[in-house]
Amino acid sequence: RKGCLNGAAEVEVAYTNAPGREFQSFFPHQFEICITYRLSSSGLAQEVRVQNLSDLPMPIGLGFHTSLRVPFCTNGCASGIRLRLPAGRKWELDERSLPTGRLLDLPDGENEYRAAGRPAAGTVIREHYTRQPLELNGQLINAAILEDEPAGIRVVYEAGPSFGHW
């Protein structure tokens, strides 16, 4: 469904996972997900609705990942950008990358996310972390920070206090 109402453009995308659908072999639950994007003079809004269509409990987690152009500026260098994460502890994952319920301390290397950060270029993160706020300018924040120090550019990707995992 798409349309334009009160000067806002809107599009809604829906998917129903039902028996016989290929995705059932990966996530064997019946559900419907609808995502609505609304673009107006106020900005871009996104609304997600998920409905469990069965009588069984259905685990769900939604994550949205913003794409950023790297380097941030013409004279910037992608290899100079560092990533800091508010990583507290690490969830142990099974062969399907699902949490086992066991929390682990951060191994050497990953604990650098909390301090000076790690190089962002070429880094693939497949881990799930509990939240432990970072210090920035004397305040504790729940945010991931990408910083290009030589260019003097910092992107702070902040989440609300109820966002407990990264």
C-alpha positions as CSV (number, residue, x, y, z in Angstrom):
1,R,0.0,0.0,0.0
2,K,1.3,3.5,-0.8
3,G,-0.1,6.9,-0.8
4,C,0.2,10.6,0.1
5,L,-1.8,12.1,3.0
6,N,-1.5,15.6,4.4
7,G,1.8,16.2,2.5
8,A,3.4,13.0,3.8
9,A,4.4,10.2,1.5
10,E,3.7,6.7,2.9
11,V,4.5,3.2,2.0
12,E,3.5,0.0,3.8
13,V,5.2,-3.4,3.3
14,A,3.7,-6.6,4.7
15,Y,4.8,-10.2,4.8
16,T,2.9,-13.2,6.2
17,N,4.9,-16.3,7.2
18,A,2.6,-19.3,6.9
19,P,3.0,-23.0,6.3
20,G,4.5,-23.8,3.0
21,R,6.5,-20.5,2.8
22,E,10.3,-21.0,2.4
23,F,11.0,-18.9,5.5
24,Q,9.1,-21.4,7.7
25,S,12.2,-23.8,7.6
26,F,14.3,-21.0,9.1
27,F,11.8,-19.5,11.6
28,P,8.9,-22.0,12.2
29,H,6.3,-19.5,13.4
30,Q,3.2,-18.1,11.8
31,F,3.2,-14.3,11.9
32,E,2.6,-11.2,10.0
33,I,4.9,-8.2,9.9
34,C,4.0,-4.8,8.5
35,I,6.4,-1.9,8.2
36,T,5.2,1.6,7.4
37,Y,7.5,4.3,6.3
38,R,6.2,7.9,6.4
39,L,8.2,10.8,4.9
40,S,7.0,14.3,5.7
41,S,8.4,17.8,6.4
42,S,9.1,16.5,10.0
43,G,11.4,13.8,8.7
44,L,11.2,10.0,8.2
45,A,9.1,7.9,10.6
46,Q,9.0,4.1,10.7
47,E,6.4,2.0,12.3
48,V,6.6,-1.8,12.7
49,R,3.8,-4.1,13.7
50,V,4.3,-7.8,14.3
51,Q,1.4,-10.2,15.0
52,N,1.8,-13.8,16.1
53,L,-0.8,-15.8,14.2
54,S,-0.4,-18.9,16.3
55,D,-1.2,-20.0,19.9
56,L,2.5,-20.7,20.5
57,P,5.0,-18.2,22.0
58,M,7.1,-16.6,19.4
59,P,10.6,-15.1,20.2
60,I,11.3,-11.9,18.3
61,G,13.9,-9.3,18.2
62,L,14.1,-6.4,15.8
63,G,17.2,-4.5,14.9
64,F,17.7,-1.6,12.4
65,H,21.1,-0.7,11.1
66,T,21.8,2.7,9.8
67,S,24.2,2.9,6.8
68,L,26.8,5.6,7.0
69,R,29.2,6.9,4.3
70,V,32.7,6.3,5.3
71,P,34.9,8.3,5.2
72,F,32.7,11.1,6.6
73,C,34.3,13.8,4.5
74,T,36.5,14.3,1.4
75,N,39.8,14.5,3.3
76,G,38.8,11.7,5.7
77,C,40.4,8.3,5.8
78,A,38.2,5.2,6.4
79,S,41.1,3.4,8.1
80,G,41.3,6.2,10.7
81,I,37.7,5.8,12.0
82,R,37.3,4.1,15.3
83,L,34.2,2.4,16.8
84,R,33.3,2.5,20.4
85,L,30.4,0.4,21.7
86,P,28.6,0.4,25.1
87,A,29.4,-3.3,25.4
88,G,29.0,-4.7,28.9
89,R,29.0,-8.5,28.6
90,K,28.8,-10.8,25.6
91,W,26.0,-13.3,24.9
92,E,27.2,-16.8,24.1
93,L,25.7,-17.7,20.7
94,D,24.8,-21.1,19.4
95,E,25.4,-22.4,15.8
96,R,22.3,-20.4,14.6
97,S,23.7,-17.2,16.2
98,L,20.9,-17.3,18.8
99,P,21.8,-16.5,22.5
100,T,22.2,-19.6,24.7
101,G,21.3,-17.6,27.8
102,R,24.9,-17.6,29.1
103,L,26.7,-14.3,29.5
104,L,30.5,-14.1,29.0
105,D,33.0,-11.5,30.0
106,L,34.4,-9.5,27.1
107,P,37.5,-11.2,25.7
108,D,40.8,-9.3,25.0
109,G,40.3,-7.1,22.0
110,E,36.6,-6.7,22.4
111,N,37.0,-4.8,25.7
112,E,38.7,-2.1,23.5
113,Y,35.2,-1.1,22.3
114,R,34.7,0.5,25.7
115,A,37.9,2.4,25.8
116,A,39.6,4.0,22.8
117,G,37.5,1.9,20.3
118,R,38.6,-0.4,17.5
119,P,39.1,0.3,13.9
120,A,35.7,0.4,12.1
121,A,36.9,-0.3,8.6
122,G,36.6,-4.0,7.7
123,T,35.2,-4.9,11.1
124,V,32.3,-7.4,11.0
125,I,30.5,-7.7,14.3
126,R,28.4,-10.8,14.8
127,E,28.2,-10.6,18.5
128,H,25.4,-9.5,20.9
129,Y,26.3,-7.4,23.9
130,T,24.5,-6.3,27.0
131,R,24.5,-2.5,27.5
132,Q,26.9,-0.7,29.7
133,P,26.8,3.0,29.0
134,L,29.9,4.8,27.7
135,E,31.4,8.0,29.1
136,L,31.4,11.0,26.6
137,N,32.1,14.5,27.7
138,G,31.6,13.6,31.4
139,Q,28.2,12.0,30.8
140,L,27.1,8.3,30.6
141,I,25.3,7.6,27.3
142,N,23.8,4.5,25.7
143,A,25.4,5.0,22.3
144,A,27.8,3.7,19.7
145,I,30.4,6.2,18.6
146,L,32.2,6.4,15.3
147,E,35.0,8.9,15.3
148,D,37.4,10.2,12.7
149,E,39.8,12.1,15.0
150,P,42.1,13.6,12.3
151,A,39.0,15.1,10.5
152,G,37.4,16.1,13.8
153,I,34.1,14.3,13.0
154,R,32.2,12.2,15.5
155,V,28.9,10.4,14.9
156,V,27.0,9.4,18.0
157,Y,24.3,6.8,17.5
158,E,22.3,7.0,20.7
159,A,19.5,4.7,21.9
160,G,17.0,5.2,24.7
161,P,17.5,3.7,28.2
162,S,15.1,0.8,27.5
163,F,17.4,-0.4,24.7
164,G,19.4,-2.9,26.7
165,H,21.5,-4.7,24.1
166,W,23.8,-4.0,21.2
